Amino acid sequence: MSDDGAIIIRANWKTADAVRMMRQLSAPKLNIALTKAVNDSAVQVERKAESLVAKTLSIPAKRAKLGIWIRPRATPQTLTATVRGSASEIPLKAFHAKEVEGGVVARIWGSAVKHPGAFIFGGPDNNRNRDLGMGGHVFHRLGKTWTGKGKRGPIARARGGKISEAMAQDAVSTANERYAIERLQVNVLRQLDRATRRRGS
């Protein structure tokens, strides 16, 4: 795993069964089988990571899915795939943000956190502000609420966490790495078995 929580999946299998089947295949067929095994494993780890990140960061699963991808995928030359998480800040509105007296409450990292003085602006339920393009985001004021002469201070969009941060957490990264090893073992043996069966037919 890298510092940003990316999971690197590499075909480097040394079990007796794998070595036996590898010896029966020529280099091109062997590399194609291993490439399929690595990419199958990457897809399975990607799905696992989406579930773990959604739960850890307290965001909907479909939002986690948007920020996790496989890049690059394995090729016969590299035999390596990497599952990555976005390092962009997720808007606070994605964390079930709700306006309450004195601010906004959002559930993030498994806990309800209050943002004093914050507010939600715009969105589909507020026709008056829909044209402002605020999209129901959570905002807070920078500096003083009033700057003088009846003018309000500037506002900034409040942000939540990052998917890459969730993926880098020990519990999440350990679970992803263990799952990657488990799936790679199964997929390498399955793809090698398929390739040797085709060779013998």
N, C-alpha and C positions, 0 to 999 in steps of 0.2 A: 504494500500500500504506500502511496505517496503522501506528502504532507497535506495535500488538499482532499484527502479521502478517496482518491481514485483507486480503483481495484485493478491490478494488472494480472491478467490471466495468460499464462504461458505454457505451451505444451512441453513438458519436461518430465515425462513419466518413466519410471524405472522399475515397475513391478514385473515379476517374472512373466505373467501372461502378456503384458504389453510388449516386452522385449521379444518374446517368442513370435508374436504376430508381426512385429515390425520387421523381423528377419525374413519373413515370407513375402514382403512387399518391396517393389522397387521404389526408388526415391520419389518419383512424381506421384505415384499412388499413395505412398505413405504420407507425403506432405499434404495431399488433398484430404485424406482421412483425418489427419491431425488438425488441419484448418477447420474442417466442419465441427470437430469436437470442441475446439476452443471457442468458436463462434456460438455454438449451441449453449455452451456453458456461460458465455457472456450474456446471452439473452436471458437465461434463467437467473443469473446474478442481478441483472438489471431489474427484473421484476421483484426479486427479493429486496433489493435496495429501495425501490419505490415504496414498498410496504413499510419497511423499517423507518425510512426517513419521514413518511407521512405521520407515523405514530410518534416518533421522537420530537419532531418539530411542531406537531399539532396543526397540520394542514391537511386539506382533503387529498385523497390518493391521486385524483386526476391532476392536482397542482404539482404534486411530487413527480408525477410521470413526465410533465413538461420540462422538468429541469434535470433529468437523468438520461444519459445517452451513452452509446458505445462508440468511442472514437479514439484511435482507429480500430477497425475490425482486423482480425487475423487474415493474413494471406499466406500462400505456401512458402513465401520467402521469409516472413517474420514469425509466423506461428504464435503471435501475441496479440491479444485484444485488451483494451482498457475501458472500464466502465467509469464514467466521469459524472460529477455533479456540478451544477451551475454555481459560480461564485458571485452571481448577482443577488442583490438584496431583494427579498420578496416583500411587496407592499404589505403594510400592516393589515389592510382590509382583508387579506386572505386568511387571517388568523381569527375568524369569527368575531371581528370587531363590532362592538355595540356602544352607542352613546349612553352614558349614565350621567347622573348629576356630578358636575365638576370635572368631566373628562370623558375618556373612552377606555373601555376594558376590552382586552384581547387575550385570547388563550394562546400562549407561545411556550415552547419547550415543556409542555405538560402542565403549566400553571397559568392561572388568570393573573394578568398584570394590568394595573391601572396606569393610564397616561394622563396625569392631571393637566387640565387646560386644553387638551386635544379635542378635536371635533371632526365629524364626518361631513364632507361637503359634496353635494351633487349626487348623482345616481338615478336609477330609473324611477324611484318612487318620489322624486322631488322635481316636478316640472319646472319650477322657478329657476333651478340651478342646472338643469340638464344641458343647456346650451354652453355652459362654462367648460364642459369637457372634464370635469373633476372626477367623474366615474365612481363616486362613492368612496373615494380614498380618505384616509385619516390624515389630518394636518395638525401641525402645532405652530405657534408663532415664534419667530426668532426674536429674541430680546424682549423689549417691553411691548405690552399689548397696544398701548397708545404711544405714538412718537411725538405727539404735539399737534396743535392746530387741528384737532379733530381727525387726525389721520392714524390709521392702524398700522402696526408694524408688519413686515413681510411674513409670509407663511411658507412652510416647507412640508413636503410629504413625509409622514412618519413611515419608517421601514421596520420590517421584522428581521428574521434570521436569514441565513443562507443555506442552501441545500448542501453545499460543500462542507460547511461547518458541521452539519448533522452527520454527514458521512465520515467525517474525521473523528467523531467521538469514539472513544475506546469500545464501548459496547456495540455500536453499530458496525465499526470497521472490523472488529473481531468476528462478529456474526457473519458479515459478508465474506470475509476471507475463508472462514471455515466452510461456508456453503460453496464457495468457488472451488475449493480443493475437493470437496465431496462430489460436486457435479462434474468436475473435470475428470476425475477417476472413472466415473460411470460412463461419461460420453466418449472418452478416449477408447475404452475397451469396446464399447458398442460400435463405434465407427471402424475400429481396426477389425473387429469381427465381421462386419459387413463387407469390408474391402477384401479380406481374405476369402470369404465365402464366394464373392463374385469372381475372384481370381481362380478359385478351384472349380467353378462351374463351367 
